[in-house]
Amino acid sequence: MRSGSLGIGLVFVVGLLVTGCSASSEEPGGNDAAPDVIQQAVVVLGDEYTYEELKTATDVALMNGGEGLTESSRTAVWDSILGVKKGLIDKGYPEPDSMDVLECIPGSIATRAVELTEAIAYCSLEVAGIPESLW
């Protein structure tokens, strides 16, 4: 029974992180002079992926989620991915690879019939190797 409680708590924490991150990134009045979010992701991920690889994967995820291809929607996706990643690490769970999470999103949206933010949470848990029985 304990693993069931842990799973519910884990999904709740991930849900809060996704909701909080995506909501905060969509507030008006952002700095238009800020660097492109994809370029920031390239740096955060240690130049492991090219700008084009990250932009393409981000845009595919957005299109599958029914979102527009805007800077604010790209920012919301990356805020959510990195926020959930940080939350999992802070809770002692394995670190999910951000690109693997991003590439998982279209399939998760299709098979689970969920929205983009939920797909980010599910994919983060899946990529981190956390068994579905604990979700």
C-alpha positions as CSV (number, residue, x, y, z in Angstrom):
1,M,0.0,0.0,0.0
2,R,2.9,2.3,0.7
3,S,4.0,2.3,-3.0
4,G,0.5,3.4,-4.0
5,S,0.7,6.4,-1.7
6,L,4.2,7.1,-3.0
7,G,3.0,6.9,-6.6
8,I,0.0,9.3,-6.0
9,G,2.3,11.7,-4.2
10,L,4.9,11.5,-7.1
11,V,2.3,12.2,-9.8
12,F,0.9,15.1,-7.6
13,V,4.3,16.7,-7.2
14,V,5.1,16.3,-10.9
15,G,1.7,17.8,-11.7
16,L,2.3,20.8,-9.5
17,L,5.7,21.4,-11.1
18,V,4.3,21.2,-14.6
19,T,1.3,23.4,-13.8
20,G,3.4,25.9,-12.0
21,C,6.1,26.1,-14.6
22,S,3.9,26.3,-17.6
23,A,1.6,28.9,-16.0
24,S,4.5,31.1,-14.9
25,S,6.0,31.1,-18.4
26,E,2.9,32.4,-20.0
27,E,2.6,35.6,-18.0
28,P,2.6,38.7,-20.1
29,G,5.3,41.3,-20.0
30,G,8.2,39.0,-20.6
31,N,11.5,40.4,-21.7
32,D,11.6,40.4,-25.5
33,A,15.3,40.9,-25.5
34,A,16.0,37.6,-23.8
35,P,17.9,34.9,-25.7
36,D,16.0,32.4,-27.7
37,V,14.7,29.6,-25.5
38,I,16.1,26.9,-27.8
39,Q,19.6,28.5,-27.6
40,Q,19.2,28.5,-23.8
41,A,18.3,24.8,-23.9
42,V,21.4,24.1,-26.0
43,V,23.5,25.6,-23.3
44,V,21.7,24.0,-20.4
45,L,22.0,20.6,-22.0
46,G,25.8,21.1,-22.5
47,D,25.8,21.5,-26.3
48,E,24.9,17.8,-26.5
49,Y,22.3,18.6,-29.2
50,T,22.3,21.2,-32.0
51,Y,19.9,24.1,-32.1
52,E,18.1,22.6,-35.0
53,E,17.7,19.2,-33.3
54,L,16.1,20.8,-30.2
55,K,14.0,23.3,-32.2
56,T,12.6,20.5,-34.4
57,A,11.8,18.2,-31.5
58,T,10.2,21.1,-29.6
59,D,8.1,22.1,-32.5
60,V,7.0,18.5,-33.2
61,A,5.9,18.2,-29.5
62,L,4.0,21.5,-29.7
63,M,2.3,20.6,-32.9
64,N,1.2,17.2,-31.5
65,G,-0.1,19.0,-28.4
66,G,-2.1,21.4,-30.6
67,E,0.0,24.4,-29.6
68,G,1.2,27.2,-31.8
69,L,4.9,27.5,-32.7
70,T,5.6,30.6,-30.8
71,E,8.5,31.6,-28.5
72,S,6.1,31.7,-25.5
73,S,4.9,28.1,-26.2
74,R,8.5,26.9,-26.7
75,T,9.4,28.6,-23.4
76,A,6.5,26.9,-21.6
77,V,7.5,23.5,-22.9
78,W,11.1,23.9,-21.8
79,D,10.2,25.5,-18.4
80,S,8.0,22.4,-17.8
81,I,10.6,19.9,-18.9
82,L,13.3,21.4,-16.8
83,G,11.0,22.1,-13.9
84,V,9.9,18.5,-13.7
85,K,13.4,17.3,-14.1
86,K,14.6,19.5,-11.2
87,G,11.6,18.3,-9.1
88,L,12.5,14.6,-9.7
89,I,16.1,15.2,-8.9
90,D,15.3,17.1,-5.7
91,K,13.1,14.2,-4.6
92,G,16.0,11.7,-5.2
93,Y,14.7,10.2,-8.4
94,P,16.9,9.6,-11.5
95,E,17.4,12.5,-13.9
96,P,15.4,12.1,-17.1
97,D,17.2,13.0,-20.3
98,S,15.5,16.2,-21.6
99,M,15.7,15.3,-25.2
100,D,14.3,11.8,-24.6
101,V,11.4,13.5,-22.7
102,L,10.8,15.8,-25.6
103,E,10.8,13.0,-28.1
104,C,8.4,10.9,-26.0
105,I,5.8,13.7,-25.9
106,P,4.1,13.1,-29.3
107,G,3.6,9.4,-28.6
108,S,2.4,10.0,-25.1
109,I,-0.2,12.5,-26.3
110,A,-1.4,10.0,-28.9
111,T,-1.5,6.9,-26.7
112,R,-2.7,8.4,-23.4
113,A,-5.0,11.1,-25.0
114,V,-3.6,13.7,-22.7
115,E,-2.6,17.4,-23.0
116,L,0.9,18.6,-23.5
117,T,1.7,19.4,-19.9
118,E,0.4,15.9,-18.8
119,A,2.5,14.3,-21.5
120,I,5.6,16.1,-20.2
121,A,4.9,14.7,-16.7
122,Y,4.3,11.2,-17.9
123,C,7.3,11.2,-20.2
124,S,9.6,12.6,-17.5
125,L,8.6,9.7,-15.2
126,E,8.9,7.2,-18.0
127,V,12.3,8.4,-19.1
128,A,13.6,8.6,-15.6
129,G,12.8,4.9,-15.3
130,I,10.2,5.3,-12.6
131,P,7.8,2.3,-12.8
132,E,4.3,3.1,-13.9
133,S,3.0,1.3,-10.8
134,L,4.5,4.2,-8.7
135,W,2.8,7.0,-10.7
